[in-house]
Amino acid sequence: MGRLIKAVLVLVVLGFAGLVGYAYLADLSPDSAEVKVPVTLNAD
């Protein structure tokens, strides 16, 4: 039972390290674009 807990703990640590590495190394910046939308106001 101790081996199973140790294996799960190692997998959790490796998964967390992989997630952190992906967050730092991956290009997570969004694409930016200018959007122009005409707006009609009801000015009476």
CHARMM-style PDB file with segment names, atoms N, HN, CA, C and O in Angstrom:
ATOM      1  N   MET     1       0.817  -1.194   0.000  1.00  0.00      PROA
ATOM      2  CA  MET     1       0.000   0.000   0.000  1.00  0.00      PROA
ATOM      3  C   MET     1       0.863   1.261   0.000  1.00  0.00      PROA
ATOM      4  O   MET     1       0.489   2.275  -0.588  1.00  0.00      PROA
ATOM      5  N   GLY     2       1.994   1.193   0.647  1.00  0.00      PROA
ATOM      6  HN  GLY     2       2.298   0.369   1.125  1.00  0.00      PROA
ATOM      7  CA  GLY     2       2.916   2.332   0.688  1.00  0.00      PROA
ATOM      8  C   GLY     2       3.484   2.649  -0.682  1.00  0.00      PROA
ATOM      9  O   GLY     2       3.685   3.816  -1.019  1.00  0.00      PROA
ATOM     10  N   ARG     3       3.746   1.613  -1.476  1.00  0.00      PROA
ATOM     11  HN  ARG     3       3.583   0.665  -1.202  1.00  0.00      PROA
ATOM     12  CA  ARG     3       4.265   1.826  -2.831  1.00  0.00      PROA
ATOM     13  C   ARG     3       3.235   2.538  -3.701  1.00  0.00      PROA
ATOM     14  O   ARG     3       3.583   3.387  -4.522  1.00  0.00      PROA
ATOM     15  N   LEU     4       1.975   2.189  -3.518  1.00  0.00      PROA
ATOM     16  HN  LEU     4       1.691   1.500  -2.851  1.00  0.00      PROA
ATOM     17  CA  LEU     4       0.905   2.807  -4.302  1.00  0.00      PROA
ATOM     18  C   LEU     4       0.783   4.291  -3.975  1.00  0.00      PROA
ATOM     19  O   LEU     4       0.645   5.116  -4.878  1.00  0.00      PROA
ATOM     20  N   ILE     5       0.833   4.627  -2.713  1.00  0.00      PROA
ATOM     21  HN  ILE     5       0.945   3.957  -1.979  1.00  0.00      PROA
ATOM     22  CA  ILE     5       0.745   6.029  -2.301  1.00  0.00      PROA
ATOM     23  C   ILE     5       1.949   6.805  -2.810  1.00  0.00      PROA
ATOM     24  O   ILE     5       1.810   7.939  -3.268  1.00  0.00      PROA
ATOM     25  N   LYS     6       3.131   6.199  -2.732  1.00  0.00      PROA
ATOM     26  HN  LYS     6       3.244   5.278  -2.359  1.00  0.00      PROA
ATOM     27  CA  LYS     6       4.346   6.854  -3.216  1.00  0.00      PROA
ATOM     28  C   LYS     6       4.281   7.058  -4.724  1.00  0.00      PROA
ATOM     29  O   LYS     6       4.707   8.103  -5.215  1.00  0.00      PROA
ATOM     30  N   ALA     7       3.757   6.086  -5.471  1.00  0.00      PROA
ATOM     31  HN  ALA     7       3.410   5.238  -5.072  1.00  0.00      PROA
ATOM     32  CA  ALA     7       3.635   6.209  -6.924  1.00  0.00      PROA
ATOM     33  C   ALA     7       2.651   7.307  -7.300  1.00  0.00      PROA
ATOM     34  O   ALA     7       2.908   8.077  -8.225  1.00  0.00      PROA
ATOM     35  N   VAL     8       1.534   7.388  -6.597  1.00  0.00      PROA
ATOM     36  HN  VAL     8       1.325   6.762  -5.845  1.00  0.00      PROA
ATOM     37  CA  VAL     8       0.548   8.439  -6.870  1.00  0.00      PROA
ATOM     38  C   VAL     8       1.141   9.807  -6.548  1.00  0.00      PROA
ATOM     39  O   VAL     8       0.934  10.760  -7.299  1.00  0.00      PROA
ATOM     40  N   LEU     9       1.867   9.913  -5.457  1.00  0.00      PROA
ATOM     41  HN  LEU     9       2.035   9.139  -4.848  1.00  0.00      PROA
ATOM     42  CA  LEU     9       2.502  11.177  -5.084  1.00  0.00      PROA
ATOM     43  C   LEU     9       3.519  11.608  -6.132  1.00  0.00      PROA
ATOM     44  O   LEU     9       3.580  12.786  -6.486  1.00  0.00      PROA
ATOM     45  N   VAL    10       4.313  10.675  -6.629  1.00  0.00      PROA
ATOM     46  HN  VAL    10       4.263   9.719  -6.341  1.00  0.00      PROA
ATOM     47  CA  VAL    10       5.297  10.989  -7.667  1.00  0.00      PROA
ATOM     48  C   VAL    10       4.589  11.443  -8.937  1.00  0.00      PROA
ATOM     49  O   VAL    10       5.035  12.393  -9.580  1.00  0.00      PROA
ATOM     50  N   LEU    11       3.506  10.791  -9.309  1.00  0.00      PROA
ATOM     51  HN  LEU    11       3.144  10.019  -8.787  1.00  0.00      PROA
ATOM     52  CA  LEU    11       2.760  11.192 -10.500  1.00  0.00      PROA
ATOM     53  C   LEU    11       2.154  12.587 -10.341  1.00  0.00      PROA
ATOM     54  O   LEU    11       2.132  13.360 -11.299  1.00  0.00      PROA
ATOM     55  N   VAL    12       1.666  12.913  -9.158  1.00  0.00      PROA
ATOM     56  HN  VAL    12       1.684  12.285  -8.380  1.00  0.00      PROA
ATOM     57  CA  VAL    12       1.107  14.243  -8.912  1.00  0.00      PROA
ATOM     58  C   VAL    12       2.194  15.303  -9.025  1.00  0.00      PROA
ATOM     59  O   VAL    12       1.977  16.351  -9.634  1.00  0.00      PROA
ATOM     60  N   VAL    13       3.354  15.043  -8.448  1.00  0.00      PROA
ATOM     61  HN  VAL    13       3.531  14.192  -7.953  1.00  0.00      PROA
ATOM     62  CA  VAL    13       4.466  16.002  -8.504  1.00  0.00      PROA
ATOM     63  C   VAL    13       4.931  16.175  -9.940  1.00  0.00      PROA
ATOM     64  O   VAL    13       5.176  17.302 -10.370  1.00  0.00      PROA
ATOM     65  N   LEU    14       5.060  15.092 -10.694  1.00  0.00      PROA
ATOM     66  HN  LEU    14       4.861  14.176 -10.345  1.00  0.00      PROA
ATOM     67  CA  LEU    14       5.477  15.194 -12.091  1.00  0.00      PROA
ATOM     68  C   LEU    14       4.431  15.920 -12.938  1.00  0.00      PROA
ATOM     69  O   LEU    14       4.782  16.703 -13.820  1.00  0.00      PROA
ATOM     70  N   GLY    15       3.172  15.667 -12.679  1.00  0.00      PROA
ATOM     71  HN  GLY    15       2.887  15.031 -11.963  1.00  0.00      PROA
ATOM     72  CA  GLY    15       2.116  16.367 -13.401  1.00  0.00      PROA
ATOM     73  C   GLY    15       2.128  17.856 -13.117  1.00  0.00      PROA
ATOM     74  O   GLY    15       1.960  18.665 -14.030  1.00  0.00      PROA
ATOM     75  N   PHE    16       2.327  18.226 -11.862  1.00  0.00      PROA
ATOM     76  HN  PHE    16       2.464  17.569 -11.121  1.00  0.00      PROA
ATOM     77  CA  PHE    16       2.404  19.639 -11.500  1.00  0.00      PROA
ATOM     78  C   PHE    16       3.622  20.301 -12.145  1.00  0.00      PROA
ATOM     79  O   PHE    16       3.526  21.422 -12.644  1.00  0.00      PROA
ATOM     80  N   ALA    17       4.761  19.613 -12.137  1.00  0.00      PROA
ATOM     81  HN  ALA    17       4.838  18.702 -11.732  1.00  0.00      PROA
ATOM     82  CA  ALA    17       5.967  20.157 -12.771  1.00  0.00      PROA
ATOM     83  C   ALA    17       5.757  20.317 -14.277  1.00  0.00      PROA
ATOM     84  O   ALA    17       6.209  21.300 -14.864  1.00  0.00      PROA
ATOM     85  N   GLY    18       5.082  19.370 -14.896  1.00  0.00      PROA
ATOM     86  HN  GLY    18       4.715  18.571 -14.419  1.00  0.00      PROA
ATOM     87  CA  GLY    18       4.795  19.479 -16.321  1.00  0.00      PROA
ATOM     88  C   GLY    18       3.863  20.636 -16.623  1.00  0.00      PROA
ATOM     89  O   GLY    18       4.052  21.336 -17.618  1.00  0.00      PROA
ATOM     90  N   LEU    19       2.870  20.847 -15.792  1.00  0.00      PROA
ATOM     91  HN  LEU    19       2.716  20.278 -14.984  1.00  0.00      PROA
ATOM     92  CA  LEU    19       1.943  21.963 -15.978  1.00  0.00      PROA
ATOM     93  C   LEU    19       2.652  23.307 -15.824  1.00  0.00      PROA
ATOM     94  O   LEU    19       2.409  24.230 -16.601  1.00  0.00      PROA
ATOM     95  N   VAL    20       3.514  23.416 -14.839  1.00  0.00      PROA
ATOM     96  HN  VAL    20       3.712  22.665 -14.208  1.00  0.00      PROA
ATOM     97  CA  VAL    20       4.273  24.647 -14.633  1.00  0.00      PROA
ATOM     98  C   VAL    20       5.214  24.883 -15.812  1.00  0.00      PROA
ATOM     99  O   VAL    20       5.333  26.010 -16.293  1.00  0.00      PROA
ATOM    100  N   GLY    21       5.876  23.841 -16.276  1.00  0.00      PROA
ATOM    101  HN  GLY    21       5.780  22.925 -15.886  1.00  0.00      PROA
ATOM    102  CA  GLY    21       6.760  23.975 -17.430  1.00  0.00      PROA
ATOM    103  C   GLY    21       6.010  24.381 -18.677  1.00  0.00      PROA
ATOM    104  O   GLY    21       6.502  25.204 -19.449  1.00  0.00      PROA
ATOM    105  N   TYR    22       4.841  23.829 -18.892  1.00  0.00      PROA
ATOM    106  HN  TYR    22       4.441  23.161 -18.265  1.00  0.00      PROA
ATOM    107  CA  TYR    22       4.039  24.197 -20.049  1.00  0.00      PROA
ATOM    108  C   TYR    22       3.602  25.657 -19.962  1.00  0.00      PROA
ATOM    109  O   TYR    22       3.604  26.365 -20.969  1.00  0.00      PROA
ATOM    110  N   ALA    23       3.230  26.110 -18.775  1.00  0.00      PROA
ATOM    111  HN  ALA    23       3.228  25.535 -17.956  1.00  0.00      PROA
ATOM    112  CA  ALA    23       2.787  27.488 -18.603  1.00  0.00      PROA
ATOM    113  C   ALA    23       3.929  28.469 -18.877  1.00  0.00      PROA
ATOM    114  O   ALA    23       3.693  29.545 -19.428  1.00  0.00      PROA
ATOM    115  N   TYR    24       5.144  28.121 -18.507  1.00  0.00      PROA
ATOM    116  HN  TYR    24       5.336  27.247 -18.060  1.00  0.00      PROA
ATOM    117  CA  TYR    24       6.270  29.021 -18.735  1.00  0.00      PROA
ATOM    118  C   TYR    24       6.784  28.959 -20.168  1.00  0.00      PROA
ATOM    119  O   TYR    24       7.217  29.980 -20.702  1.00  0.00      PROA
ATOM    120  N   LEU    25       6.747  27.805 -20.797  1.00  0.00      PROA
ATOM    121  HN  LEU    25       6.395  26.975 -20.363  1.00  0.00      PROA
ATOM    122  CA  LEU    25       7.371  27.659 -22.108  1.00  0.00      PROA
ATOM    123  C   LEU    25       6.402  27.822 -23.275  1.00  0.00      PROA
ATOM    124  O   LEU    25       6.833  28.137 -24.384  1.00  0.00      PROA
ATOM    125  N   ALA    26       5.130  27.619 -23.058  1.00  0.00      PROA
ATOM    126  HN  ALA    26       4.780  27.363 -22.157  1.00  0.00      PROA
ATOM    127  CA  ALA    26       4.162  27.698 -24.152  1.00  0.00      PROA
ATOM    128  C   ALA    26       3.813  29.149 -24.440  1.00  0.00      PROA
ATOM    129  O   ALA    26       3.899  30.009 -23.564  1.00  0.00      PROA
ATOM    130  N   ASP    27       3.421  29.408 -25.677  1.00  0.00      PROA
ATOM    131  HN  ASP    27       3.352  28.709 -26.389  1.00  0.00      PROA
ATOM    132  CA  ASP    27       3.006  30.751 -26.073  1.00  0.00      PROA
ATOM    133  C   ASP    27       1.531  30.902 -25.739  1.00  0.00      PROA
ATOM    134  O   ASP    27       0.668  30.476 -26.508  1.00  0.00      PROA
ATOM    135  N   LEU    28       1.241  31.503 -24.599  1.00  0.00      PROA
ATOM    136  HN  LEU    28       1.941  31.849 -23.974  1.00  0.00      PROA
ATOM    137  CA  LEU    28      -0.132  31.617 -24.133  1.00  0.00      PROA
ATOM    138  C   LEU    28      -0.712  33.014 -24.342  1.00  0.00      PROA
ATOM    139  O   LEU    28      -1.788  33.324 -23.830  1.00  0.00      PROA
ATOM    140  N   SER    29       0.005  33.864 -25.103  1.00  0.00      PROA
ATOM    141  HN  SER    29       0.879  33.612 -25.520  1.00  0.00      PROA
ATOM    142  CA  SER    29      -0.504  35.212 -25.312  1.00  0.00      PROA
ATOM    143  C   SER    29      -1.627  35.192 -26.346  1.00  0.00      PROA
ATOM    144  O   SER    29      -1.507  34.516 -27.368  1.00  0.00      PROA
ATOM    145  N   PRO    30      -2.706  35.915 -26.098  1.00  0.00      PROA
ATOM    146  CA  PRO    30      -3.828  35.914 -27.036  1.00  0.00      PROA
ATOM    147  C   PRO    30      -3.518  36.755 -28.271  1.00  0.00      PROA
ATOM    148  O   PRO    30      -2.710  37.683 -28.217  1.00  0.00      PROA
ATOM    149  N   ASP    31      -4.165  36.423 -29.375  1.00  0.00      PROA
ATOM    150  HN  ASP    31      -4.821  35.669 -29.419  1.00  0.00      PROA
ATOM    151  CA  ASP    31      -4.040  37.215 -30.588  1.00  0.00      PROA
ATOM    152  C   ASP    31      -4.841  38.498 -30.410  1.00  0.00      PROA
ATOM    153  O   ASP    31      -5.988  38.472 -29.966  1.00  0.00      PROA
ATOM    154  N   SER    32      -4.222  39.614 -30.763  1.00  0.00      PROA
ATOM    155  HN  SER    32      -3.289  39.635 -31.124  1.00  0.00      PROA
ATOM    156  CA  SER    32      -4.922  40.884 -30.611  1.00  0.00      PROA
ATOM    157  C   SER    32      -5.276  41.435 -31.990  1.00  0.00      PROA
ATOM    158  O   SER    32      -4.499  41.322 -32.939  1.00  0.00      PROA
ATOM    159  N   ALA    33      -6.445  42.023 -32.079  1.00  0.00      PROA
ATOM    160  HN  ALA    33      -7.076  42.114 -31.309  1.00  0.00      PROA
ATOM    161  CA  ALA    33      -6.909  42.631 -33.322  1.00  0.00      PROA
ATOM    162  C   ALA    33      -7.800  43.812 -32.977  1.00  0.00      PROA
ATOM    163  O   ALA    33      -8.525  43.796 -31.982  1.00  0.00      PROA
ATOM    164  N   GLU    34      -7.732  44.842 -33.822  1.00  0.00      PROA
ATOM    165  HN  GLU    34      -7.143  44.855 -34.630  1.00  0.00      PROA
ATOM    166  CA  GLU    34      -8.560  46.015 -33.615  1.00  0.00      PROA
ATOM    167  C   GLU    34      -9.943  45.754 -34.199  1.00  0.00      PROA
ATOM    168  O   GLU    34     -10.077  45.281 -35.327  1.00  0.00      PROA
ATOM    169  N   VAL    35     -10.962  46.069 -33.417  1.00  0.00      PROA
ATOM    170  HN  VAL    35     -10.853  46.453 -32.500  1.00  0.00      PROA
ATOM    171  CA  VAL    35     -12.345  45.849 -33.853  1.00  0.00      PROA
ATOM    172  C   VAL    35     -13.062  47.192 -33.844  1.00  0.00      PROA
ATOM    173  O   VAL    35     -13.095  47.888 -32.828  1.00  0.00      PROA
ATOM    174  N   LYS    36     -13.638  47.547 -34.995  1.00  0.00      PROA
ATOM    175  HN  LYS    36     -13.612  46.982 -35.820  1.00  0.00      PROA
ATOM    176  CA  LYS    36     -14.400  48.793 -35.101  1.00  0.00      PROA
ATOM    177  C   LYS    36     -15.850  48.434 -35.387  1.00  0.00      PROA
ATOM    178  O   LYS    36     -16.158  47.782 -36.386  1.00  0.00      PROA
ATOM    179  N   VAL    37     -16.735  48.867 -34.498  1.00  0.00      PROA
ATOM    180  HN  VAL    37     -16.485  49.396 -33.687  1.00  0.00      PROA
ATOM    181  CA  VAL    37     -18.163  48.578 -34.640  1.00  0.00      PROA
ATOM    182  C   VAL    37     -18.910  49.898 -34.550  1.00  0.00      PROA
ATOM    183  O   VAL    37     -18.772  50.608 -33.554  1.00  0.00      PROA
ATOM    184  N   PRO    38     -19.700  50.249 -35.567  1.00  0.00      PROA
ATOM    185  CA  PRO    38     -20.468  51.492 -35.474  1.00  0.00      PROA
ATOM    186  C   PRO    38     -21.594  51.371 -34.444  1.00  0.00      PROA
ATOM    187  O   PRO    38     -22.250  50.335 -34.334  1.00  0.00      PROA
ATOM    188  N   VAL    39     -21.795  52.439 -33.708  1.00  0.00      PROA
ATOM    189  HN  VAL    39     -21.262  53.280 -33.798  1.00  0.00      PROA
ATOM    190  CA  VAL    39     -22.813  52.451 -32.668  1.00  0.00      PROA
ATOM    191  C   VAL    39     -23.813  53.563 -32.979  1.00  0.00      PROA
ATOM    192  O   VAL    39     -23.420  54.708 -33.203  1.00  0.00      PROA
ATOM    193  N   THR    40     -25.097  53.231 -32.993  1.00  0.00      PROA
ATOM    194  HN  THR    40     -25.416  52.301 -32.811  1.00  0.00      PROA
ATOM    195  CA  THR    40     -26.149  54.208 -33.213  1.00  0.00      PROA
ATOM    196  C   THR    40     -26.794  54.538 -31.877  1.00  0.00      PROA
ATOM    197  O   THR    40     -27.315  53.661 -31.187  1.00  0.00      PROA
ATOM    198  N   LEU    41     -26.750  55.832 -31.521  1.00  0.00      PROA
ATOM    199  HN  LEU    41     -26.327  56.545 -32.081  1.00  0.00      PROA
ATOM    200  CA  LEU    41     -27.332  56.271 -30.261  1.00  0.00      PROA
ATOM    201  C   LEU    41     -28.675  56.952 -30.523  1.00  0.00      PROA
ATOM    202  O   LEU    41     -28.824  57.672 -31.511  1.00  0.00      PROA
ATOM    203  N   ASN    42     -29.624  56.733 -29.667  1.00  0.00      PROA
ATOM    204  HN  ASN    42     -29.503  56.149 -28.865  1.00  0.00      PROA
ATOM    205  CA  ASN    42     -30.932  57.383 -29.777  1.00  0.00      PROA
ATOM    206  C   ASN    42     -30.886  58.715 -29.039  1.00  0.00      PROA
ATOM    207  O   ASN    42     -31.278  58.802 -27.875  1.00  0.00      PROA
ATOM    208  N   ALA    43     -30.404  59.755 -29.722  1.00  0.00      PROA
ATOM    209  HN  ALA    43     -30.085  59.684 -30.667  1.00  0.00      PROA
ATOM    210  CA  ALA    43     -30.319  61.087 -29.124  1.00  0.00      PROA
ATOM    211  C   ALA    43     -31.506  61.905 -29.611  1.00  0.00      PROA
ATOM    212  O   ALA    43     -31.548  62.329 -30.766  1.00  0.00      PROA
ATOM    213  N   ASP    44     -32.472  62.123 -28.722  1.00  0.00      PROA
ATOM    214  HN  ASP    44     -32.438  61.779 -27.784  1.00  0.00      PROA
ATOM    215  CA  ASP    44     -33.677  62.846 -29.119  1.00  0.00      PROA
ATOM    216  C   ASP    44     -33.567  64.302 -28.753  1.00  0.00      PROA
ATOM    217  OT1 ASP    44     -34.490  65.075 -29.010  1.00  0.00      PROA
TER     218      ASP     44
END
